[in-house]
Each structure stands twice: as C-alpha cells, then as structure tokens.
Amino acid sequence: MPTALYQAIQNGIFGTNFFNGRLLSAEDLRSEQKAGEQTRRLLGKAIGDGVAYGLEVSIGSSGAGGSAPVLHIQPGLAINRSGHAMSLTQPVDLSIVPPTADGAGPPTSTFANCQPLQAGSYVSGEGVYLLTLSPATYPDGRAPVSGLGNITPTCSYRYTVYSVQFGLIQLTAANTSDKAKTRNRVAYQCFRPDQVTVSLGDPFGTIKSTYGLIDDLRPSYLTDCDVPIAILHWTTDNGIDFADNWAARRRITSPSADGDWSALLGDRRRAETEAMMLQFQQQVEDILDHETGLDKITAASRFDYLPPLGFLPVKTSGAGGFDPATFFGQHMPGEIGTIDAGKLRDLAARAVGCDPILLTATRKIQLYFVWENILLVKQEPSTRLVVVFTTPELPYSGVSRFGFAHWNRGRFSAGVI
C-alpha cells in the first residue's frame, strides 16, 4: 500500500524516550549514545570525506642504513566515508617498520563500526605504500560500581576514548620502473585523469565513478573507515625515499547528488585537480631542499604530467632555482608574459576545470612572470623569482607592459604604464 503524504516513514534512528518515573538501564543509555553517533555520522556523510585540515606527513628519519624510519605527522582533522570525524590533537612521531609477511597485522581496534584490515593486505619489502588514518577506541580509568561484591567487572571502565590509528597498505600496481619519475607516475596513477576524460566522451554512457590506484584497494583492503593521507616510497638502501601528501590525500569532497554527471559537475574531480597542483608544489619544494644543480633539471626527466597550473622558482643571482628554458624544453613558448598578482586567483579557478599537461604532447606551455614578484625581486634580490605555467587549454592572460613585449613574437601590444 502506498505511503500517504505527511505520514512518518517507519524507518529511522531510534532514540531513548526519557520521562519521569522510567527505569533506565545501561542498554537504554547505550541506545541513546548510538542514536547520537548515527546522527553525527549522517552529518559527516553529508559534508563529505577527506582531510579538513592538517595531518601533513613529513619524514622524520628515512630509515637509511638499517635504522627505524619515522614519520612526523601534524595535528589535524579528517572525515571518512562512514561519516566519522577523526581528530589528531597533537603531533605524532610514527615509527614505520615495513611489515613482515608473517608478522603482526594492524593493531586491534575496539571501534564497533570500523574493524581493522586483514593482515593479508600488509606485505613486506621495498615498494610504494599508502598511509591511512582510521578511527580507534580504547578504555581509560575505572568507574565506581556497587552490588557486585568483591568482583571487578571487566566492563567497568570510566571512559571510552575515541582516538585514531595509522595503517599501511602496499600499492602493488604502482609504476616504479623509472626512479626519477616514480613520484610523479604514482601520483597520476592515483589521479587517473585519462579515465575521467574518456568517460566524458560519451556523457550518456557509463560514467566511471571509481578509478585510480586508491579506488582499486576498495573495499578489500581500504574500507570506508580509512582516509588516505600520504604515499610513501620505501627503498631497501635509502629507507623512505619520499612522503607525498597530495598524491593520496584530498580535501573534504562533497558527495555527488547525481552520479551520472559526477565526472562533469561533481566535486571529486575539482578536489583532485587542486591536489595535482599542491602535489607538484610539494615535490618542487622537496627538490629545492635536497638537490643541487636545479637549473639543469628538465621536466621530461622528472614528470610525465604537470598540473594545469603551477609555480616554478627561477634561478637568479640571489637565489637558486630552475631555468625555464631548460626545464620546459620543447614546450617553452617564444616569450614569457607578465600577469598581475590579482589575476592569479581567477587563473587558478579556471585551471581547476582543466586536465593536466601531458608532456608527451608537443604543445607550448604558457608562462608568466608575476609583475609584483618582479618588482619585489628588484628591491630584495634574495626573494625568489617565480614563473607561473598554465595549460595551453586556457586563454592567454598576459597583461600589456612596456618593455615586456617583442614586436615579432608578442601576443599583445606594448602599452605604457
């Protein structure tokens, strides 16, 4: 029989009904706790899953030479696909020991809705690993009891503490054939922009809702209780070679109201494109911190893909950096334009809707100097000069300036400022 309008659907969250004179049991109070938990989880699912803030992972000790590798993890907040909000309230130094084939699996958790992964997903040896965050609970303290004689009940803990735990899963399909490109290749195996673009070629066909290395782990190894936060590359000789945050993590991503058009209008692809940009910037910063001879590095030697927008530090007399002509190679345009700092946010907003730059293509990449950055470098030579690159899919956004246009190559007139 059809349900009538304004008739309550007989399906929902059961909360305890309190009234004077009612006898309450522990079961009644637990039911009320459960109702509150279910409500919070529904709110979490509506907000979306991902990293809200913090939880940045960096290498504390690489583990080279046989020492124990350690990761430093900043405080932060994340929401998993089950709707659980997970908070790390203080920095953690996490000891990472590659699990042995016959060793112990993940630690036991008493969290009812999020059971630990099976040990079979943990493997040993050199490779690429996914670091995850998931909820966990543990008891603390003892509550006073009565009526039980001298027996101390095992359930008489004062508190149930809601905490978090970290897990490690190997990405066995990760492409590590070229050491110099491993970081970029693994990141874009997670992003898989090609699979999304192909699905848009037939918008009334089957739209791919799952793609990439991380999705391949669901649900056997990666559950809805886990939030990916970093990709680690472990090598036998050097320990942890890199910890790449944005190859794995995503900002809080709203669920798609219509899965049929999620590849076009859904929030996931925008979040992934933002992660592409941030992943590139983190990798560039790591190169700046740990390598020399940056002006000799080419994009083709380190990357298969570049994000649709990025910032590259340029070598000057006052600071080290990259040489744009060497880095971009065949993709270097005839000249580098200028852009105002105030236009960068608009440029980034438009770039989020674009595909990444495939370096095997032969199209020229658009390059800009930021006018305010140029002026600051002239005043303070130690300031880094930055060149902004964008995908050729975007309209040219250079600003006309006297002395920065060439009559035979310029794409804009040389105006007087």
For each residue, the residues with C-beta under 8 A, 3 or more apart:
1:
2:
3: 7 9
4: 7
5:
6:
7: 3 4
8: 12
9: 3 12
10:
11:
12: 8 9
13: 35 38 39
14: 31 35
15: 31 32 35 36
16: 24 28 29 31 32 35
17: 22
18: 22 24
19: 22
20:
21:
22: 17 18 19
23:
24: 16 18 28 29
25: 28 29
26: 29 30
27: 30 31
28: 16 24 25 31 32
29: 16 24 25 26 32 33
30: 26 27 33 34
31: 14 15 16 27 28 34 35
32: 15 16 28 29 35 36
33: 29 30 36 37
34: 30 31 37 38
35: 13 14 15 16 31 32 38 39
36: 15 32 33 39 40
37: 33 34 40 41
38: 13 34 35 41 42
39: 13 35 36 42 43
40: 36 37 43 44 83 85
41: 37 38 44 45 82 83 84
42: 38 39 45 46 83
43: 39 40 46 47 83
44: 40 41 47 49 79 80 82 83 84 85
45: 41 42 48 49 81 82 83 255
46: 42 43 255
47: 43 44 79 252 254
48: 45 79 252 253 254 255 267
49: 44 45 78 79 80 81 227 252 253
50: 78 79 227 249 250 251 252 253 271
51: 54 55 76 77 78 227 229 249 250 251 252
52: 76 77 78 79 251 252
53: 76 77
54: 51 74 75 76 77 88
55: 51 73 74 75 76 77 78 88 133 229 249
56: 73 74 76 245
57: 71 72 73 74 131 229 230 243 245
58: 71 72 243
59: 62 69 70 71 72 240 242 243
60: 70 71 72 93
61: 67 68 69 70 239
62: 59 69 238 239 240 241
63: 66 67 68 69 70 96 234 239 240
64: 67 237 238 239
65: 239
66: 63
67: 61 63 64 239
68: 61 63 95 96 97
69: 59 61 62 63 95 96 97 234 239 240
70: 59 60 61 63 93 94 95 96
71: 57 58 59 60 93 94 96 131 230 232 240 243
72: 57 58 59 60 91 92 93 94
73: 55 56 57 88 91 92 93 94 166 229
74: 54 55 56 57 88 91
75: 54 55 87 88 89 90 91
76: 51 52 53 54 55 56 87 88
77: 51 52 53 54 55 85 86 87 88
78: 49 50 51 52 55 85 86 133 227 229
79: 44 47 48 49 50 52 83 84 85 86 227 252
80: 44 49 83 84 86 114 134 135 224 225 226 227
81: 45 49 224 225
82: 41 44 45 113 114 224 225
83: 40 41 42 43 44 45 79 80
84: 41 44 79 80 113 114 135 225
85: 40 44 77 78 79
86: 77 78 79 80 133 134 135 164 227
87: 75 76 77 164
88: 54 55 73 74 75 76 77 92 133 164
89: 75
90: 75
91: 72 73 74 75
92: 72 73 88
93: 60 70 71 72 73
94: 70 71 72 73 166
95: 68 69 70
96: 63 68 69 70 71 168 232 240
97: 68 69
98: 124 125 234
99: 103 104 105 122 123 124 168
100: 103 124
101: 123 124
102:
103: 99 100 122 124
104: 99 119
105: 99 116 117 118 119 122
106: 109 116 117 119 122 165 167
107: 116 136 165
108: 116
109: 106 114 115 116 134 135 136 137 165
110: 136 137 138 139
111: 114 115 135 136 137 225
112:
113: 82 84 225
114: 80 82 84 109 111 134 135 136 223 225
115: 109 111 225
116: 105 106 107 108 109 134 167
117: 105 106 121 122 167 169 221 222 223 226
118: 105 121
119: 104 105 106 122
120:
121: 117 118 169 170 217 220 221
122: 99 103 105 106 117 119 168 169 170
123: 99 101 127 170 172
124: 98 99 100 101 103
125: 98 236
126: 234 235 236
127: 123 170 171 172 174 176 233 234
128: 170 171 174 176 182 186 231 232 233 234
129: 168 169 170 171 231 232 233 234
130: 168 169 170 171 214 217 222 228 230 231 232 248
131: 57 71 166 167 168 228 229 230 231 232 243 248
132: 166 167 168 169 222 226 227 228 229
133: 55 78 86 88 164 165 166 167 226 227 229
134: 80 86 109 114 116 164 165 166 167 223 225 226 227
135: 80 84 86 109 111 114 162 163 164 165 225
136: 107 109 110 111 114 163 164 165
137: 109 110 111 160 161 162 163
138: 110 160 161 163
139: 110 157 159 160 161
140: 157 158 159 160 161
141: 157 158 159
142: 152 156 157 158
143: 156 157 158
144:
145: 148 152 153 156
146:
147:
148: 145 151 152 153
149:
150:
151: 148
152: 142 145 148 156
153: 145 148 156
154:
155:
156: 142 143 145 152 153
157: 139 140 141 142 143 160
158: 140 141 142 143
159: 139 140 141
160: 137 138 139 140 157
161: 137 138 139 140
162: 135 137
163: 135 136 137 138
164: 86 87 88 133 134 135 136
165: 106 107 109 133 134 135 136
166: 73 94 131 132 133 134
167: 106 116 117 131 132 133 134 226
168: 96 99 122 129 130 131 132 232
169: 117 121 122 129 130 132 217 221 222
170: 121 122 123 127 128 129 130
171: 127 128 129 130 174 186 213 217 231
172: 123 127
173: 189 213 216
174: 127 128 171 182 185 186 189 213
175: 178 182 185 186 189
176: 127 128 179 182 185 186 233
177:
178: 175 181 182 185
179: 176 182
180: 301 302
181: 178 184 185 301 302 303 304
182: 128 174 175 176 178 179 185 186 233 241
183: 186 187 233 242 244 247 283
184: 181 187 188 283 302 303 304 305
185: 174 175 176 178 181 182 188 189 304
186: 128 171 174 175 176 182 183 189 190 213 231 233 244 247
187: 183 184 190 191 231 244 246 247 276 279
188: 184 185 191 192 193 276 304 305 356
189: 173 174 175 185 186 192 212 213
190: 186 187 212 213 214 231 247 248
191: 187 188 212 272 275 276 356
192: 188 189 195 196 211 212 213
193: 188 196 197 272 305 355 356
194: 197 198
195: 192 198 199 208 211 212
196: 192 193 199 200 208 211 263 269
197: 193 194 200 201 355
198: 194 195 201 208
199: 195 196 202 205 206 207 208 263
200: 196 197 203 263 264
201: 197 198
202: 199 205 206
203: 200 207 261 264
204:
205: 199 202
206: 199 202
207: 199 203 259 260 261 262 263
208: 195 196 198 199 211 263
209: 259 262
210: 215 218
211: 192 195 196 208 215
212: 189 190 191 192 195 215 216
213: 171 173 174 186 189 190 192 216 217
214: 130 190 217 218 222 228 248
215: 210 211 212 218
216: 173 212 213
217: 121 130 169 171 213 214 220 221 222
218: 210 214 215 221 222 223 224
219: 222 223 224
220: 121 217
221: 117 121 169 217 218
222: 117 130 132 169 214 217 218 219 226 228
223: 114 117 134 218 219 226
224: 80 81 82 218 219
225: 80 81 82 84 111 113 114 115 134 135
226: 80 117 132 133 134 167 222 223
227: 49 50 51 78 79 80 86 132 133 134 249
228: 130 131 132 214 222 248 249 250
229: 51 55 57 73 78 131 132 133 245 248 249
230: 57 71 130 131 243 244 245 247 248 249
231: 128 129 130 131 171 186 187 190 243 244 247 248
232: 71 96 128 129 130 131 168 240 242 243 244
233: 127 128 129 176 182 183 186 240 241 242 244
234: 63 69 98 126 127 128 129 239 240 241
235: 126 238 239 241
236: 125 126
237: 64
238: 62 64 235 241
239: 61 62 63 64 65 67 69 234 235
240: 59 62 63 69 71 96 232 233 234 243
241: 62 182 233 234 235 238
242: 59 183 232 233 286
243: 57 58 59 71 131 230 231 232 240
244: 183 186 187 230 231 232 233 247 248 279 282 283
245: 56 57 229 230 248 249 278 279 282
246: 187 249 275 276 278 279 282
247: 183 186 187 190 230 231 244 275 279
248: 130 131 190 214 228 229 230 231 244 245
249: 50 51 55 227 228 229 230 245 246 275
250: 50 51 228 253 268 271 272 275
251: 50 51 52 271 274 275
252: 47 48 49 50 51 52 79
253: 48 49 50 250 267 268 271
254: 47 48 267
255: 45 46 48 267
256: 259 261 262 265 266 267 268
257:
258: 261 262 265
259: 207 209 256 262 266
260: 207
261: 203 207 256 258 264 265 266
262: 207 209 256 258 259 265 266 268 269
263: 196 199 200 207 208 266 269
264: 200 203 261
265: 256 258 261 262
266: 256 259 261 262 263 269 270
267: 48 253 254 255 256 270 271
268: 250 253 256 262 271 272
269: 196 262 263 266 272 273
270: 266 267 273 274 352 353
271: 50 250 251 253 267 268 274 275
272: 191 193 250 268 269 275 276
273: 269 270 276 277 307 308 351 352 353 354 356
274: 251 270 271 277 278 352
275: 191 246 247 249 250 251 271 272 278 279
276: 187 188 191 246 272 273 279 280 305 307 308 356
277: 273 274 280 281 307 308 309 310 348 351
278: 245 246 274 275 281 282
279: 187 244 245 246 247 275 276 282 283 307
280: 276 277 283 284 306 307 310
281: 277 278 284 285 310 311
282: 244 245 246 278 279 285 286
283: 183 184 244 279 280 286 287
284: 280 281 287 288 310 311 312 313
285: 281 282 288 289
286: 242 282 283 289 290
287: 283 284 290 291 294 297 302
288: 284 285 291 294 313 320 321
289: 285 286
290: 286 287
291: 287 288 294 297
292: 320
293: 296 297
294: 287 288 291 297 315 320 321 322
295: 315 320 321 322 323 326
296: 293 323 326
297: 287 291 293 294 301 302 322 326 327
298: 301 302 326 327 329
299: 302 303 306 327 328 329 331 359
300: 303 329 359
301: 180 181 297 298
302: 180 181 184 287 297 298 299
303: 181 184 299 300 306 359
304: 181 184 185 188 358 359 360
305: 184 188 193 276 356 357 358 359
306: 280 299 303 310 356 357 359 365 389
307: 273 276 277 279 280 310 351 356 357
308: 273 276 277 351 352 354 355 356 357 390 391 393 394
309: 277 347 348 351 388 389 390 391
310: 277 280 281 284 306 307 388 389
311: 281 284 386 387 388
312: 284 321 322 324 327 386 387 388 389
313: 284 288 319 320 321 322 384 385 386
314: 321 322 323 324 384 385 386 387
315: 294 295 319 320 321 322 323
316: 319 321 377 381 384 385
317: 381
318: 377 381 382 383
319: 313 315 316 381 382 383 384 385
320: 288 292 294 295 313 315
321: 288 294 295 312 313 314 315 316 384 385
322: 294 295 297 312 313 314 315 326 327
323: 295 296 314 315 326 327
324: 312 314 327 328 332 336 367 387
325: 328 329 332
326: 295 296 297 298 322 323 329
327: 297 298 299 312 322 323 324
328: 299 324 325 331 332 365 367 389
329: 298 299 300 325 326 332
330: 362
331: 299 328 357 359 362 363 364 365
332: 324 325 328 329 364 365 367
333: 336 364 365 366 367
334: 364 406 409
335: 405 406 409 410
336: 324 333 367 368 369 387
337: 366 367 368 369 396 397 398 399 404 411 412
338: 368 369 370 371 374 398 399 401 404
339: 343 344 347 368 369 370 371 388 397 398 399
340: 343 344 370 371 372 399
341: 344 370 371 372 373
342: 345
343: 339 340 346 347 397 399
344: 339 340 341 347 348 370 388
345: 342 348 349
346: 343 349 350
347: 309 339 343 344 350 351 388 390 394 397
348: 277 309 344 345 351 352
349: 345 346 352
350: 346 347 353 354 394
351: 273 277 307 308 309 347 348 354 390 391 394
352: 270 273 274 308 348 349
353: 270 273 350
354: 273 308 350 351 391 393 394
355: 193 197 308 391 393
356: 188 191 193 273 276 305 306 307 308 391
357: 305 306 307 308 331 361 365 389 391 392
358: 304 305 361
359: 299 300 303 304 305 306 331
360: 304
361: 357 358
362: 330 331
363: 331 392
364: 331 332 333 334 392
365: 306 328 331 332 333 357 389 390 391 392
366: 333 337 389 390 391 392 394 396 397
367: 324 328 332 333 336 337 387 388 389
368: 336 337 338 339 387 388 389 390 397 398
369: 336 337 338 339 373 374 385 386 387 388
370: 338 339 340 341 344 373 374 386 388
371: 338 339 340 341 374 375 399 401
372: 340 341 375 376
373: 341 369 370 376 377 383 385 386
374: 338 369 370 371 377 378 385
375: 371 372 378 379
376: 372 373 379 380 383
377: 316 318 373 374 380 381 383 384 385
378: 374 375 381
379: 375 376 383
380: 376 377 383
381: 316 317 318 319 377 378
382: 318 319
383: 318 319 373 376 377 379 380
384: 313 314 316 319 321 377
385: 313 314 316 319 321 369 373 374 377
386: 311 312 313 314 369 370 373
387: 311 312 314 324 336 367 368 369
388: 309 310 311 312 339 344 347 367 368 369 370
389: 306 309 310 312 328 357 365 366 367 368
390: 308 309 347 351 365 366 368 394 397
391: 308 309 351 354 355 356 357 365 366 394
392: 357 363 364 365 366
393: 308 354 355
394: 308 347 350 351 354 366 390 391 397
395:
396: 337 366 411 412
397: 337 339 343 347 366 368 390 394
398: 337 338 339 368 411 412
399: 337 338 339 340 343 371 412
400: 405 412 413 414 415
401: 338 371 404 405 414 415 417
402: 414 415 416 417
403: 414
404: 337 338 401 414
405: 335 400 401 410 412 413 414
406: 334 335 409 410
407: 410 414
408:
409: 334 335 406
410: 335 405 406 407 413 414
411: 337 396 398
412: 337 396 398 399 400 405
413: 400 405 410
414: 400 401 402 403 404 405 407 410
415: 400 401 402
416: 402
417: 401 402
